[in-house]
Amino acid sequence: MKGKFINISIFILSFICLIISCKLFWNLAIYSDEFNTSPDIVLGGEFWLYYEKLKQARYQDCYHKALIYILGISEDTRNHFSQIYDIKSGYIKPECLHQGWQTSGSVRVVRLAFNLYTDGTPSVDDYESRDEQISECREYSVGNIFCCGYAVYFWQGIRLRYPEYCQKQKSVEEILAEMERKRAENSTDGNKE
């Protein structure tokens, strides 16, 4: 009797797990279709590459997490990782921006990764003239970097780099309501005086 109860319990639990798995698979398919993406991207296709590289890094701090994640976004930067960053020494290689394998998207990925890692614009020093330096500095602007198909993935890199500021994501409606509330408080404070 006891063995029969255990078998029935295992069958019921297995059936529940099957139903949950089917529902998750269905949701994945719907999400992938609606957002025109692939299940590989949704499930973090390069997830294990990220952890492999992060284990090799000298530190597992927010700088390295952001750098390695961002460089894992593009296939070009994944394939040329060692030409962009020396994982043993911890040095970036700004000269990689001038190599022939770079595309307009991969250059943006590399610049954002460098910016999050160094808090600066390291490739500016590659140029002699002031005009070229200013031009290169402009390439690090938000408008230039985020104007590509990888922009949606860049946000996670920013969250990895600045976890203390990105703990709770607010919706646009919440942000606008908060701004309106503060504006109303400021206008009433001015009337009291």
C-alpha positions in Angstrom: 0.0 0.0 0.0 2.8 2.4 1.0 4.7 1.7 -2.3 1.6 2.3 -4.4 1.1 5.7 -2.6 4.7 6.7 -3.4 4.3 5.7 -7.0 1.1 7.7 -7.4 2.7 10.7 -5.7 5.7 10.6 -8.0 3.4 10.3 -11.0 1.3 13.3 -10.0 4.4 15.4 -9.3 6.0 14.4 -12.6 2.7 15.3 -14.4 2.7 18.7 -12.7 6.3 19.3 -13.7 5.4 18.4 -17.3 2.5 20.9 -17.3 4.8 23.6 -15.9 7.5 22.9 -18.5 5.0 23.0 -21.3 3.6 26.4 -20.1 7.2 27.8 -19.8 8.0 26.5 -23.3 4.8 28.0 -24.6 5.5 31.4 -23.0 9.1 31.3 -24.4 7.7 30.7 -27.9 5.2 33.5 -27.6 7.8 36.0 -26.3 10.3 35.0 -29.0 7.6 35.5 -31.7 6.2 38.8 -30.4 9.6 40.5 -29.8 11.2 39.0 -33.0 14.0 37.4 -31.1 15.3 33.9 -30.7 15.0 31.5 -27.8 18.8 31.4 -27.6 18.9 35.1 -26.8 16.0 34.9 -24.3 17.6 32.0 -22.5 21.0 33.7 -22.4 22.8 31.9 -25.2 26.1 33.4 -24.2 25.5 33.0 -20.5 28.1 30.4 -20.0 30.7 32.4 -22.0 30.2 35.3 -19.6 30.8 33.1 -16.5 33.8 31.4 -18.1 35.5 34.7 -18.8 34.4 36.2 -15.5 36.1 33.3 -13.7 39.3 34.1 -15.6 39.3 37.8 -14.8 41.5 39.2 -12.0 38.5 40.5 -10.1 34.8 39.8 -10.2 33.8 43.4 -9.5 31.1 45.5 -11.2 33.7 46.8 -13.7 34.7 43.4 -15.0 31.1 42.1 -14.9 30.0 45.0 -17.2 33.0 44.8 -19.5 32.7 41.0 -20.0 28.9 41.1 -20.4 29.0 43.9 -22.9 31.8 42.3 -25.0 29.7 39.1 -25.1 26.8 40.8 -26.8 28.2 40.8 -30.3 29.5 37.7 -32.1 32.3 39.9 -33.5 33.5 40.9 -30.0 33.1 37.4 -28.6 35.2 36.1 -31.5 37.9 38.7 -30.9 37.7 39.0 -27.1 41.5 38.6 -26.7 42.2 41.4 -29.2 40.0 43.8 -27.1 40.9 42.9 -23.6 43.8 41.1 -21.9 42.1 39.1 -19.2 45.3 38.2 -17.4 46.7 41.8 -17.1 43.4 43.6 -16.9 44.3 46.0 -19.7 42.0 47.0 -22.5 43.3 47.4 -26.0 41.9 50.5 -27.6 43.8 49.9 -30.9 41.2 47.1 -31.6 38.8 49.8 -32.7 40.9 50.3 -35.9 41.0 46.6 -36.8 39.4 45.3 -40.0 37.0 42.9 -38.3 35.1 45.8 -36.6 31.6 46.6 -37.8 29.6 49.7 -36.9 27.8 47.7 -34.2 30.9 46.0 -32.7 32.6 49.4 -32.4 29.7 50.6 -30.4 29.8 47.5 -28.2 33.6 48.0 -27.6 33.3 51.7 -26.8 30.5 51.1 -24.3 32.5 48.3 -22.7 35.6 50.5 -22.4 33.6 53.4 -21.0 31.9 51.2 -18.3 35.2 49.7 -17.5 37.4 52.8 -17.3 34.8 55.6 -16.7 36.5 57.3 -19.6 37.2 57.5 -23.3 40.5 55.6 -23.6 40.8 55.5 -27.4 40.9 59.4 -27.5 44.7 59.2 -26.8 45.2 57.2 -30.0 45.0 60.5 -31.9 47.5 63.3 -32.2 45.4 66.3 -33.3 42.9 67.9 -31.1 40.2 67.8 -33.7 40.6 64.0 -34.1 40.6 63.6 -30.3 37.3 65.6 -30.1 35.8 63.6 -32.9 36.7 60.3 -31.2 35.4 61.6 -27.9 32.0 62.3 -29.6 31.9 58.6 -30.6 31.4 57.8 -26.9 28.2 59.9 -26.7 24.9 58.1 -25.8 23.5 59.0 -29.1 26.3 57.4 -31.0 26.6 54.3 -28.9 22.9 53.5 -28.4 22.0 54.0 -32.0 22.2 50.3 -32.9 20.4 47.0 -32.5 22.3 46.1 -29.4 20.9 49.0 -27.4 18.3 46.8 -25.6 21.2 44.6 -24.3 23.3 47.6 -23.2 20.9 48.3 -20.3 21.9 45.1 -18.5 25.6 46.1 -18.8 24.8 49.4 -17.2 22.9 47.6 -14.4 25.9 45.4 -13.8 28.2 48.4 -13.6 26.0 50.5 -11.4 24.0 48.0 -9.3 23.6 50.4 -6.4 21.6 52.8 -8.6 19.6 50.1 -10.6 18.1 48.0 -7.8 14.5 48.8 -8.5 13.5 49.6 -12.0 10.7 52.1 -12.2 8.2 52.4 -15.0 8.0 55.6 -17.1 4.6 56.3 -15.5 6.1 56.0 -12.0 9.0 58.3 -12.9 6.7 60.9 -14.4 4.3 60.8 -11.4 7.3 61.2 -9.0 8.5 64.2 -11.1 5.0 65.8 -11.0 4.8 65.2 -7.3 8.2 66.9 -6.7 7.2 69.7 -9.0 4.0 70.2 -7.0 5.9 70.2 -3.7 8.4 72.7 -4.9 5.6 75.1 -6.2 3.7 74.9 -2.9 7.0 75.4 -0.9 7.6 78.6 -2.9 4.0 79.9 -2.1 4.5 79.5 1.7 7.3 82.0 1.8 
